[in-house]
Amino acid sequence: MQVNVRPYQTQDCSSILEIVNYNINHTTNIYEYLPRTLEEQIQQL
C-alpha cells in the first residue's frame, strides 16, 4: 500500500472540520469547548 502525503489545502477544510468538531464534542484530545466554523478552520490553514 502506498500513501501519498500532500500539504493541507482549502478543499480539505470541510472534511478536517468534521474530524476536529467530533473530537471537540466527544473527546479531550482538543482543548476547545465550542465547535469550529468552516471559516475558523480555513483560518487554521
N, C-alpha and C positions, 0 to 999 in steps of 0.2 A: 504494500500500500504506500502510495506516495502522497505526501501532504505538502501543499504549496502555501506558504505564508506570504501575505502581501500587506501593505500598510492599510490601516483603518481608513475608510472612505465615507463620504457623506451618505451614500446609498446604503451603508451598513447600519446607520443610526437607528432605524426603527427596530431592526432585529436585536441589536445590542440593548436597546431601551427595554425590550420585553424581558431580557435576562436580568438587567440591572433592577428593574422595578419588582420583579419576582423576588429577588434577593433582599431588597429593601423591605418588602412586605412580609417575608416568610423566614428570614434568617437573620443572623447577627454578623454576616460577612461584610456588610457595608454599613457603616455607622452614619446613616441618614435616616430620617424619620418620615419624610414625605416623598412620594414617588416623583420622579423627574418627568418633565415635559419633553417633547421632542426637541423643542428649541434649546432647552438646557443641555440635552445630550449632544446636540450639534456643537454647542459651545465647548464641550469637552474635547472636541477634535483638535 
